[in-house]
Amino acid sequence: MRISKIEDRLEVIESPRYIFFGPGAIKKISNVLSYLTLGKRIFLVTGGEITRKIADDVASTLELDGFFVDIFSAKKGDIEDVLRCDQRFKEFRGDIILGVGGGRPLDVAKITAAWNGVRYISVPTSPSHDGIASPSISFLLSKKIEEKMGEEWAKTESPTVIIADTNIIKNAPSISFKSGFGDLIGKVTAVRDWELAYKLKDEPYSEYGASMALLSAEIAMNHSREIKPGLEESTRLLVKALIGSGVAISIAGSSRPASGSEHLFSHSLDIIAMEKGRKSAPHGIQVGIGAIMMAYLQGQDWKKIRNKLVEAEAPVKASDAGIEREDVINALTIAHRIRNRYTILGESGLTRSAAEKLARNTGVIE
């Protein structure tokens, strides 16, 4: 779902037509595609070995039901994967794209669909962040595309359909559940940043979008002890909240309700890790740690956020997430420059001494 401003006081909301959610939802794919009547040539974008097996099963079902299927594996989720996927899709002459997997294949599927003007269906296999339902793609991928091709090439839309099979998603690794919880708890600080930008910078603000994002965070926080893999009900709860957050992004017409200073901190860590040739910690893990510190700066109940992360068994110390002490401090000092977005970090950001003090006071570093 995405809002486009047409003229003053007129907005157009483009939303997913269907959300199939629960155990066995993936079995509805053929019915959905037949009902949508968007064509018979189905292009599947998937990831590594585990998600590839799920995609193969989906492909077999679709072929038995009379569809023509091609599968592309996006193992890195980088711009090279996107370019290869785009070329493969053009050669296949597909009618619709299904993203089957976690964040990386879904990102590649979104971009490829946008470049080719076709519909995109999200079939998540992991509950690691709200990208399963939103038009957003990873920060580093968006940055690379903008640098190489221009800002317009990084724009995507929300999925036409979301098919979230909780029997599949519940088997995702434990860290993805912790990451999804961390991504959701970050909405508490993101919305506060948005309110600040509205008051100080007259930035457009959607009370509806903000409320929906906060509701998603509240649902997760109220059930923090229950967020565990292997349980269908737990998976249902987490995925429902993530979908709600993705819809909030669409209602707002930007990622504002879901992404504030805590995300700027996470993006900064991504850049630092990339420059060092290392892999970042999972997105939601970084966001959760960032939310602790940003809530402290905002005057919110940062200890509650920290305690909820502990209850969900998510890391609250940088060292527990494999993040170096110096990287935390450096990320805090550059976060305000990551994008043109006003947050509690202000326009001049934090000094090194202030960043170190913040991380120490909240227990993120020792």
N, C-alpha and C positions, 0 to 999 in steps of 0.2 A: 504494500500500500504506500503510495506517495502522494503528497499534496503539491500541486503546481498552481502558482498564482496566475490567474488568467487576467484579471483586472481588479481594481479596487473593490474589496468586499466580496469578491467571488472566488471561491476555491473549488477545485475538482479533486475528489478523493478517489484514488485508484487502489482498490483493495483486493486481497486474495478472494477468489470466487468460492473456494471451498477449503476447509481444514478438516482432514480426516485424521482422527486422533484417538489412539487407544490400541489394545492388543489386536493384532491381525490387520491393522489398517493398510499395510502394504498390499494385501490381497485385492484391494479395491482399485489398483492402478489401471488395469485394463478397462474397467467400467468407467473410470473417470475420463480416460483418454477417448473412449468411444463417445461418451456424452458430450465432451467438449468439441468434438468434430474438428480438430485442428490439423488432422493429417495422420498418415499411417507410418511415417518415417521418424522413428524415435532415436534420439542421440543421448546416450547415457554418459555422464561424466562422473568418474568415481576416483577412489584413492588407492591405497596400498592393498596388501594381500587380503585382509579381513573384509574391508568394504568392497573389494573387487568380487569376492565370493557372493556377497549379497546382491551386487549389481548383476552378476552372472545369473543368479536365480530369478531376478526380475526380468532380465532379457529373455530367459527361457519361457517364462510365463507369457510375456508379450508376444513372442514369436508363435507360440501355440495358439494365441488368440488372433493371429493374422497381421501383426505389426512387423515392420522391418526395423531391425535394431543394429546400431553400431555402438561400441563402447570405447571410451578414451580414459586412460588412467592418468590423473594429474597427481603425481607423487610428491612434487615439491610445492606446487601452488604458487609458483613465481611467474614472472612475465613471460619467460620462455615457454612454460607450460600453457599459458593463455594463448600465445601466438600459434603454438602447435595445435592446440585444441581448435582454434578458430579455423585454421587451414583444413584440418580433418573434417570439421563440420561442413565447411563449404564443399569439400569433395563428396561428402555423403549426401548433401542436399537435404538435410533434415528439416522436419516440420516443427519440432518442439524439442526442448532440452530438459532432461531430468538430471538433477544433481543428487548423487547417492553417496553419502559419506559424512565426514566431519567438515570443519571449516574450510580447508584448502580446496577440496573438489567443489564444494558449494560456491566458493568465491569464483573459481574458474568457470563454472557453469553460468553464474550470474553475468559475468563479463561477456562471455561468448554469446549468450542470449541477447544481451543489449546491443552488441556490435552487429548482430544479424537480424535484429528486429523480430525475434520469435519469442514465444512464451517460455517461461521457466517454471519447473515444478521442483520444489524442495522436498527431498526424501532424506532427512537427517538420520544418522546412526549414532550420534553423540550429543549429549546435552551440555556442551562446553561453553556456549555463549549464545546471545540472542540473534546472531546472524542467520540462524535457521529460518527466521521469519521476516527479517528486515532487508532493505535494499543495501545495507552497508557491507563493505568488504574490508579485508584486513588493511591496517594502516600502511604497512610496508608495501603491499601490492599496489594499493592506490597511489602511493608516493612514486613508485617506479613507473607506473603507467603515465602519470601526469608529467613526470620528468622526460620520458621518452616520446610520448605521443600527444600530450596536451590534456588539460583538465576535463574536457568533454568526454574523452575516451574512458575515463574512470567512473562515469555515471552509470548506475544500474537501477533496476526497479525491483519491487518486492515480488515474490513468487505469485503466480496465478493460483497455484494450489500448494498446500502443505500436506504431506502425508507422513505423519509421525507415528510409527509403529512402536509402541512402548515395549512390546516383547523383544524387539531388536535393540532399542536404545538402552534398556535396562542392563544389557550385557556389556556396555561400554566400560572402559577402565575407570577405576575409582577416582583418579585425578580429574577426569572430565566432569564428574559430578561436583567436585570441589571447585573446579573452575567455573562451572555454570552458576554455582551459588555466589562465588565472588563477583562475577559479572553483574548479577542481580543486585547485590548489596551496594554496588557502586552507583545505583540509581539514586540513592539517598543523597549522596554528595553532588551528583550531576544536576539534579533538580535544584538544589540550593545554589549552585553556580549559575544556573539559568535564571533564577529569580534575581540574583545579584546583577547579572548583565542586563536584565529588564529594567531594574531600578536605576542603575548607574549609567547604562549605555543606550537605553531606550530600545533594546533589542526586542523583536517580536516574541511574544510569549503565548503559549497555548495551555490554558488551565486544564483542559481535557487531556492533552498529551502528557502533561506533568503528573496529573492524578493517576493516569493509567500506569505510568512508569513506577510511581511510588507504590501503587497497589501490588504490582508484580514483585517489588522488593519486599513488601510487607508479607505477602504470602510465603515467600521463601524464608524470611526471618522467623515467622511464626511456627515454622516446621523445621527449623535448622537441625534438630537432632534426628530427623527422619530422612534427611537427604543422603541416601546410600544406594549404591548399585545393587542389582539383583532383585530389586523389589518393584513390581509393576506400579503399585500405588505411589511409591516415592518418586519413581520416574515420571509418572503422570503429573504429579504436583509440580516438579521442577520444569518439565517441558512446557506445561501450561503457562507458568510464570514467564518463561523465556519468550514464548509466542506473544504474550501480552506486552512485553517490553518491545518486541519487534514492531508490533502494531502501533505502540506509542510513538515510535520514531516516524512512522508513516503519517500519523495524525498530525504531528508537529511539522512535518515537511522538512525535518532535519534530524540529525542524531542528538540534538540538544538534550532531550529528556533522559537519554541513556548514556551520555558521554560528556564528562566534565573534566575537572582537574585530575581526578583519579585516572582517567584514561590518558591524559597528557603525560602523566607520570609513567604509565605503562608503555606508551609509544616511545618515550625517551629511553626506557630500558631496552626496547626493541632495537633502536638505533645504535645504542652503545654495544649491545651484543653483536649486532651485524658488523660493526666496525672492528670488533675484536675477533670476528670469525667464529662466534659461538652461537648456540641456539638459545633463544629466549625461554624463560619459564612460560607455562601456559598463560594465555591472555587473561583469563578470569582470575588466576592466582595473583598476577601482578596488580590487577584492578582492585582486588580485595585488600591487599596490603596498602595500596595507594589510598583507598577509601578511609582506612584508619587514620592516616596522617592528614588527609584533607578535611575530614570531619573535625579533627582537633583544631585546625586553622579556622574553620567555619564556626566554631563554638558549639558544635553539635555534640551529642553523647557518643564520643569516639570509643569509649570503653564498651558500650553496648554493641557497637559494630564489631569490635575486636572479639567480644565474648561470643557473639553469634557465629563468627568465623571459626572460633575454637569448637563450638558445639557441632559445627558441620565438618569438623576435622580438617579444615583448610589451614594452610600456613599463615601465621601472623608475624613471623620473624623472617627477615630476608634470607638468613642462612638456611632456614628450613625449606625454602623454595629454591635453593641453589643460586641465590643472587648475592653477589659480593657487596660488602659494606661500601666500598668506594663507588660502586655503580649506583647504589641508592642515592648517595649524596650528590653525585654528578647529575643523575636524572632529575632530581628535585631542582637543581639550579638551572637546567635548560628547558624544563617542561613548559614554561610560559611562552617559549618561542616556537613550539612545535607547530601550531596552527593559529590562525587569526580567530581566537575564541577567548573572550574575557571570562576569567574565573577568579576564585579566591586568591590565586597566585599573582593577580594584578598584571600590570604591564611591564614591570621591572623584575619580577620574579623574586626568588630567595637568594640571599648571599650564601656562601658556602657554610659559614658558621651558623646561620639560621637554619639551613637545611640539616646540618648535623644535629643541631639541638632538637629539631622537630622529630627526626628519626629516633633519636635517643629517648625523648620524652614519651613517645608512644610505644617504645619497646621493639620497634622494627629493627634497630641495630643496637648493639651493646657498646 
